[in-house]
Amino acid sequence: MTAAGAEALPITYVLPIRQLDTGDSDELTAYLRWLASRVEVIVVDGSPPPVFARHHRLWAGVVRHLPPEPGLRGRNGKVRGVLTGVPVATHEDVVIADDDVRYDEHGLRSVQLLLRRADLVRPQNYFDPLPWHACWDTGRILLNRAVGADFPGTLAVRRSVFLAMGGYDPDVLFENLELMRTVRAHGGTVATEAGLYVRRLPPTTRHFCSQRTRQAYDELAQPVRLLAALLVLPGVVAAVAARRPALLATGAAGVIALAEAGRRRAGGRAVFPPATAWTAPLWLLERGVCSWLAVSQALCRGGVRYAGGRVGRAANSTRALRRRLAQPQPTACWGQADSGGAGCRSRARPAVSPASPPAVHT
């Protein structure tokens, strides 16, 4: 729903959320009110009943507040929320965002324009404010920008494309990579916009620390990156054993220079302070340690802990997704327990729009 008198944008904003306690909802409520004055907002809330009830009292008159579709199955609650929210959206342009993402009007309008020439848009997040752990994690963002692109907590997708795909797999951990790969596997295009900056609130220090191995587990879906991360710790140990501090210093300087290149890309100096590049070696060392922990959890425990259970698969490969697409028989949507699930309205899978232009990269 959109506030009367406001200039409405033809965009639906889908927010999948799950909170174990009500906490401080004032800031998020204020953001949702601002959003609802500009776009359609659908909050799919998988919180426990007491928390859901409080959220409903706060938000029911502002946004469309729904529980996840009960017919959907899957370990990843965020994906179940997206599979519930996108089909009930009333606009073609759909923004999917975590609860710590904060768009401004420029970001919303930019996404809308980009969806005219791509099927999925990948913006760039930055942390604001910037406590020590957000500065540390920004080292990851800068390195990703230097060697390719970062993975944000928000994507935008064309609703018709999403429904044509039948959604995406709710049994993987790295859900944003999974959605991008699914769009590509179905012939869609992805616009990676390194210069489209969308603010993100930092997590608490406790939450940041609890996520280190889980985030490293994502690399199991990207074998080259995983191998590079696994080589970090042996390389550091070998340099220390050989008493080669100059080698360590040279390596750290190279990582800082690479991060600085990512910081300068596409006007990044406007949102990434200079000190963030200096944290990149620390983040890389952390990722090297946590990658070994992630691999051990995959081999010994069948997956990493997530939302009270374990998830074994980080993401499906594009090849596996294309094989699924090539199946001759009509297939049910991802996560759909039966034909009544919300993730898809038909078992027939229409093709992704053939008129889509080549992928857009900046």
N, C-alpha and C positions, 0 to 999 in steps of 0.2 A: 504494500500500500504506500501511497505517496501523499505527502501533506498537501492540502488544498492551497492553491495559489503559487506553489513553487514551480520552477521550470523543470519538468520531469524529463529525464533521459530514458530512451527505450532500452534499458538495461535491467536485468535481474541479477541481484547480488545474493549468492547462496553461501550461507555461513554454517558449516557443520561444527557442532560444538558438543563437548562433554566435560562437565565440571563435577567434581566430587563434593564441593561445598559452594555456597553462594559467594563467599569471599567479598571482595569489593567490586560490586557490579556497576557502580555509578559511572565510571569512565566509559565502560563498554556501552552502557545504556545511552549515554550522551552521544556516543559515536553512532549508534543505531538510529537514534532520532535524527541526527544530521543526514545519514544515508537515506532514511525513509522520506526525507523531504526532496530527494533528488531522483531516486531509483526505487524499483520494486525490491523489497528485501524479504528473503525467506531464511529463517533460522531453523535448522533441523537439529533438535536438541536431544542428545542421547544421555543426558544426565540422569542420576537416580531420581525417583518420583518426588521427594521433597524439594530437591533443587530445581527440577523441571517446573514444579508448581510455583515456586518463587519467581523463576524467570518468566513464567506465563503471566503472572500478575504485573510484572514490570514491562513486558514487551508486547502483550497481546493486542493492545490498542495502537501499537506503533508499527509492528512488522507482522508477517505471517509466521507464527511460531508453531512448529510441528514436531512430533516424535518421528524417529526413523520408521520407515515402512516395515511392519512386522514380518512381511513375507520375504524380506531380503536376508541373505546369509552371507557370512564372511567375517574374518578376524579383524579387519581394519574398519573401525567405527567411522572414521572420517569418510572413507569411500562409501560406506552405507548411507551416510548423510548426504553425500553428493548424488548418489543414485536415487535418493528420495527427492531431493530438491530440484534437480535440473528438469525432470519430466513435468513438474507442476509449474515451472516458470512460464510466464506469459509473453516473454520477449525472446527473440532469437539470440541476442548477445547476452551471455551469462558470465559473470565474474564469480570465481570460486576462491574463497580466502579463509585462512586460519583466523582464529579469534584475536590474534595479536597484530594483524595487518591493519593499517590505517590509510585508506585512500584519501586523496583530496579530489577536488572537482577536475583539476587538470588530468590526473591519472585516469579517472573514469572516462573523460572525453577522449583521451589518447587511445585507451583500450578499444573504445567504440569505433574509432577511425581505423585502427589496425585490423579489426575483425572484418572490415570490408575487403581486405586483400589476403587474409590468412584465416585458417580454421581454428587455430589456437595461438594465443599470445602469451609469451613468457616475459614478464617485466623483471625489474631488478629491485630487490629489497635492500634497505639500509637500516641500521639500528639508530634509534633516537628515543630516549637518551642513551648514553654510551658508558655504562659502568664497566669495570675492568673486564668482566667475562664477555660482555658484548664486544669490547675492543679486541679481545683475544679471538673471538669467533669471526670478527671481520677479517682477520688474516686469511681465514678460509675463503671468504667471499672474494677477496682480492686475487688470491691465487687462481680460483676458478675463472675469474674474469680474464686473467692473463693468458690462460691456456685454452679457453673456450667460452663457457658461460656458467653463471651461478644458477643454483636451483632455489627459486624463491618460495615463499609460503603462500603464493597466490598465482593462479592462472586464469585466463579468460578463454572461453570456448563458444563456438556456435552451437546452439541447442540442437539444430537439425543434424549436425554431424555427430554430436554425442549420442543422440537417439539412434542414428543409423548404425553406429558401432555396437549398440546394445550396452553402452556404458563401458566400464573397465573392471579389472579383476579386484575384488575386495579382500583377497587373501594374500596380498603382498604388503611389504613394509614401506617401500619407497614409492608412495602413491603418485607423486607428481611426475616422476620419471615414467611410471607405468602409463599415466594418461597421455603423456607426450608420445611415447612409443606406440600406443594404441592408435592415436590419430594418424601417425605416419604409416603404420601398417595397413591402415584402411585407405591410404592414398591421400590423406589430408596434408596440409601445410602448417608449419610452425614458424611464427615470427618471434625471434629472440631479440629483445629490445634492451640492450645494455644501457641505454640512456634514458629509459623510462623508469624513474625512481619512485618507489612506493615505500613509505615509512613502515617500520615494524617495531613494535615495542619489545624490549629485551625481556627474556625470561627472568625469574628469580634465580639467585645464585644456586640454590638447592636444585631447582629444576635443570639448570644448565649442567651441573655436575652429574645428575642422574642420566643425562642423555648422551654421554660421551661414547659409550660402546654401542648404543643403539644406532647413533648416527654413523658410526664407522661401519656398521653392518650393511648400510646402504651400498657400500662399495662392492659388495658381493655381486651386485648387478652390473658392475663395470669392471671387468677383469683386469684391464690395463692399469686403471687407477688403483685397484686393489694391490696388484703386484708392486707398483711404485711405492705404495704406502708400506707394504711389508718389508721392503728393502731399506727403509729409513733406519729402523732400530739396529739391524745388523751393521749398517754402515757406520752409525755413531759408535757402537761398541767396538768395532774394528779400529776406528780412529783413536779412541781412548786407549785401547790395548796397545796400539803402536806408538802411543805418546806423540800424536801428531795434532796438537791443538791448532796449528795453522790451517790444517785441512778442515777442521770443524769451523773455524772462523771464515774460511773462504766459502764453504758450503752455505753457512748462514747468510753471508753477504749476498750470495747469488740468489737465495730465496727472497731476501728483502728486496733486491732489485726487481725480481719477477713480480712480487706483490705490488711494488710501486708502479710498475707498468700497468697492472690491473687497476690501480687507483686512478691513474691518469686517463684511462680509457673512457671515451664517451662522456667527458665532463665529470668524471667521478670525484674530482677534488672538491666539488661543491658539497658533497655529502659524506665523504670518507676523510677524516682528519689525517695529517701526515703520520702521526704515531701509530696508526693502525697497520701500516706496512711493516713496522718493526716487530709486530707480534706474530708475523707469519711463521718464522722458524719455530716458535713455541707451539703454535697450533700444529705444525707439521710433525713435530716430535710427538705430541699427544696423539695425533692420528696414527702414527707409526705403532705406538704401544697398543692403542685401542683396536687397531686392525687385527693384531694377533689375538686379542681377546675375542673379537668378533668371530674370527675363523674357528677358534677353539669352541665357542658356543655352537657354531653351525655343525661342527663335526661331532661334538660330545653330547650336546643337549638338544639337537634338532632344531635350533633356532634361538633367537634372542627374545627376551621377555618384553611383552608389549601389552598394555591394558589388561593385566591380570592373566595373560596366557603367553604362548610362544608363537612367533611367526618364523617360519623356516625360509621362505622365499623372499628375497629383496625385491625383485621385479622379474617379469617375464622378458625374455629376449625378443627383439623385433622379429626374428625368424620364427619363434614359436607362435607369436601373435599372427603372423602371416599364414602359418600352417592352419591355425584355427579358422581364419577367414576363408581359406581354400576348401574347407569341408563342404561337400556337396549338399548335405542336408541342412535345412534351417536349424539354427541353434538358439537356445534360450539365452537371455541376457546374463551377463556376469552377475552373480549374487542372487539370481532369481530362483527361489525355491519352487515356484510353480508359475503357471501362466498369469496369476493375479498379481505378481510382483510389480513394484512401481518403477523398477529400473528400465522397463521397456514396455511399449504398448502393443508390439507385434513381434512374433517370432521371425517374420520375414525381415531380412537385413538389406535395406536399400543401400545403394552405393553412395559413398561420399561424393559431394558435388564435383563433377569433372571440370567445372569451370574455374576451380580454384587456381590461382597463379602459382608460380614457383615459390619455394620457401623464402621468407624475408629475413635477412640477417643484417644487423648493424654492429 
